[in-house]
Amino acid sequence: MSDSNDFPAPSSASLPPLDPQTALIHSSYRAPDGFEAFPVGIHHASTVLFPNVAAMRSRDWREKLGYTYGLHGTPTSFVLEARLAEIEGGSYCRVTPSGLAAIAMVNFAFLKSGDDVLLPDNVYGPSKDLGQWLERDFQITARFYDPMIGAGLAELIQPNTRLVWTEAPGSVSMEVPDIPALCRAAHARGVLVAIDNTWAAGLAFKAFDHGVDIVMQAVTKYQSGGSDVLMGAVIVRDQALNEKLELAHMRLGFGVGMDDVYLVLRSLSSMRLRFQAHDTAARKVAAWLKQRPEIVAVLHPASRMPR
Ligand SMILES: *Cc1c(COP(=O)(O)O)cnc(C)c1O
């Protein structure tokens, strides 16, 4: 029996890469018949209906082919996930209730007791606090490294190191680390590299192209743009990594509200314009500050150079 609630599979793998501005407004995910329009429909759901028991049993919540339970998403969140993945140049995305939830999801997906995680000294503050909590209560060691250490990271990697967090630029102090060198050092020992790519919004830094395995975004920031939504996202290219993230997402219960997803979708199409406007203005201010005799240092990623 044909199952009219089934949706076509996302097909991003077979498409050529889109220009970032195009990816913001078009995604490979196709809404079910009757729902195609410029604005994405808001599909609310917790419990969903199946035509029969066989249809229910044949559904896999990990495939975005049809509803299984609202926690895993609806076509509304599937569209946002497809767009966020395309912006980063990734293949899989899961949205979470906040940026910090996305960080926690990565830690719980890839760390267990006895493991070691490395975080940059300038990592987003609550991420540092979460690392310290893992160390205090979960038998996971969390060590902090100088983000500008580059290839020197190799010396810090222990046999039980599983994950290296990076941030480019680092929160508030704005150092831009050598991500390819950090990735080479980590990968040489089979260690995964995650990045908090929030500051670059997935536009100014293409983390996957520089070797990163896991990209995390605080969608709360540039993607939302309106200071009215909390959301996060984790994006990967690798299917095996995605499976671990899917399980962590399900086990932690990190579903999001579709009204919030809609707000982000509504803002996302203007993200690049807003980002460019911020960038132009911030560079102007940074250049002006740099010339001022009373200014000791300018903490801007493009200005962290000698005066
Ligand atoms: C805001 C922010 C986060 C966390 O996002 P929330 O949605 O507020 O939890 C993580 N990383 C960076 C760099 C941020 O600026």
The ligand as a Gaussian input file, in Angstrom:
#p B3LYP/6-31G(d) Opt

LIG

0 1
 C       25.963000      32.376000      21.713000
 C       27.046000      31.423000      21.438000
 C       26.894000      30.062000      21.750000
 C       25.691000      29.475000      22.452000
 O       24.478000      29.722000      21.840000
 P       23.114000      29.767000      22.723000
 O       22.047000      29.556000      21.722000
 O       23.079000      31.093000      23.408000
 O       23.197000      28.625000      23.717000
 C       27.936000      29.218000      21.456000
 N       29.069000      29.680000      20.882000
 C       29.245000      30.963000      20.563000
 C       30.530000      31.394000      19.914000
 C       28.247000      31.881000      20.829000
 O       28.435000      33.174000      20.520000

